[in-house]
Amino acid sequence: MAAVLGLIIGVVVGIFIRPDIPIVLQPYLPIMVVAALDALLGAARSFFERSFSDRVFVISFISNVLTATLLVLLGNQLGVGSQLQTAVIVVLGIRIFSNVSSIRRFIFQS
Amino acid sequence: MIFNQEPHDLLSTMHKQHAHDKENDRMETGSFPVVRRRRRDGGGSDGSARTRFVTGLLITLLCAMLGFGYAIQLNNPTSSYEAMSEDELTRLISETSTQVQNLEQRKSELTSQLNALKAAADKQQEAARIAKENEETSGLLSGRLPARGQGVVISISQGQKTPVDAATLFQLIEELRNAGVEVMALNSVRVVTSTYVVDIKGGLQADGVALKPPYTVKAIGDPQNLQNAVNIAGGVGSRLKVKFGSNVRVSTPDTVIINEIRAPRTYTYAKTVE
């Protein structure tokens, strides 16, 4: 409930305010969004598995975003930024798919 | 000492140790060695109402940040070069320069084509101009076109003593030709290269047209030269005055207009040399 509410508030604020994000942050924002999405879907899955924990969700959210960003940052510093970005996106995409599939399994079983 | 006292004990201890190691080294457990999580003794997740509220707020905040980032990324114009990586920019530059080269090549092709067309048009225009010039020149020469310009008008009255004869009139024409006349007309006859003057009964005839006195010769050319050619001492003018007793008057109007034309002659035998 809180998550859905937060999502709606965030999208509305983002659409109406339209801030200028700093250029330093610009390449990392899509990665951050995808990582957060992965965390959110993982939370949804655990919610359906009846093992949802607020604390775990918060920590996994933050650590997901931070890890993805730091990984891409590291890649940029090593000169393999775009490849590493692709790798992160691929891994997160796979996780998102597996999360979604297990959520679907829960929904259609009940 | 130990060896002496407990040889059996040592052997069994080693044996036990070996069995223990074997148990620990077993690999078919199906999982990595699990480090047991220390049990929390407070029972964290189902804590006080305040903790639950704070975590709920945190979740809301995080999800709001996610939605915020998503919305920003949606609105973000992706074509800003600042956010592009180095090799993307390199590719973009090389693509653009290739395109520029192609366009330059196309431009030079079109320019040369345009120049060629311009040159052709110029040549054609030049040819048309020359043709027009030739047409005018030959038209004036053959008497096909009327002419106007500076010149003299010579009027010769019928001689008091004897009628003016053809030879003298033709001499006048020749003198005028020598003086550089360009277009000439005798009474109503345009004088061309083939013009002749003959005596007939009761007057003169030029190119089959009877001439009646007074004779008027209109000539276009340098007025001074033409005037001199007629009025020179011992020339045609004095001969007309003295021998025939006719009145010769030379006037030099600003513009002499010769409207007399003649149909172009058709050549039967003569052909141009290619």
Boltz contact constraints between the chains, C-beta under 6 A:
constraints:
  - contact:
      token1: [A, 2]
      token2: [B, 56]
      max_distance: 6.0
  - contact:
      token1: [A, 2]
      token2: [B, 59]
      max_distance: 6.0
  - contact:
      token1: [A, 2]
      token2: [B, 60]
      max_distance: 6.0
  - contact:
      token1: [A, 3]
      token2: [B, 59]
      max_distance: 6.0
  - contact:
      token1: [A, 3]
      token2: [B, 63]
      max_distance: 6.0
  - contact:
      token1: [A, 5]
      token2: [B, 60]
      max_distance: 6.0
  - contact:
      token1: [A, 6]
      token2: [B, 60]
      max_distance: 6.0
  - contact:
      token1: [A, 6]
      token2: [B, 63]
      max_distance: 6.0
  - contact:
      token1: [A, 6]
      token2: [B, 64]
      max_distance: 6.0
  - contact:
      token1: [A, 7]
      token2: [B, 63]
      max_distance: 6.0
  - contact:
      token1: [A, 7]
      token2: [B, 67]
      max_distance: 6.0
  - contact:
      token1: [A, 9]
      token2: [B, 64]
      max_distance: 6.0
  - contact:
      token1: [A, 10]
      token2: [B, 64]
      max_distance: 6.0
  - contact:
      token1: [A, 10]
      token2: [B, 67]
      max_distance: 6.0
  - contact:
      token1: [A, 10]
      token2: [B, 68]
      max_distance: 6.0
  - contact:
      token1: [A, 11]
      token2: [B, 67]
      max_distance: 6.0
  - contact:
      token1: [A, 11]
      token2: [B, 71]
      max_distance: 6.0
  - contact:
      token1: [A, 13]
      token2: [B, 68]
      max_distance: 6.0
  - contact:
      token1: [A, 14]
      token2: [B, 68]
      max_distance: 6.0
  - contact:
      token1: [A, 14]
      token2: [B, 71]
      max_distance: 6.0
  - contact:
      token1: [A, 14]
      token2: [B, 72]
      max_distance: 6.0
  - contact:
      token1: [A, 15]
      token2: [B, 71]
      max_distance: 6.0
  - contact:
      token1: [A, 18]
      token2: [B, 75]
      max_distance: 6.0
  - contact:
      token1: [A, 21]
      token2: [B, 72]
      max_distance: 6.0
  - contact:
      token1: [A, 23]
      token2: [B, 82]
      max_distance: 6.0
  - contact:
      token1: [A, 26]
      token2: [B, 83]
      max_distance: 6.0
  - contact:
      token1: [A, 27]
      token2: [B, 83]
      max_distance: 6.0
  - contact:
      token1: [A, 29]
      token2: [B, 69]
      max_distance: 6.0
  - contact:
      token1: [A, 29]
      token2: [B, 73]
      max_distance: 6.0
  - contact:
      token1: [A, 30]
      token2: [B, 73]
      max_distance: 6.0
  - contact:
      token1: [A, 32]
      token2: [B, 69]
      max_distance: 6.0
  - contact:
      token1: [A, 33]
      token2: [B, 69]
      max_distance: 6.0
  - contact:
      token1: [A, 33]
      token2: [B, 70]
      max_distance: 6.0
  - contact:
      token1: [A, 33]
      token2: [B, 73]
      max_distance: 6.0
  - contact:
      token1: [A, 36]
      token2: [B, 66]
      max_distance: 6.0
  - contact:
      token1: [A, 53]
      token2: [B, 45]
      max_distance: 6.0
  - contact:
      token1: [A, 54]
      token2: [B, 55]
      max_distance: 6.0
  - contact:
      token1: [A, 58]
      token2: [B, 58]
      max_distance: 6.0
  - contact:
      token1: [A, 61]
      token2: [B, 62]
      max_distance: 6.0
  - contact:
      token1: [A, 82]
      token2: [B, 85]
      max_distance: 6.0
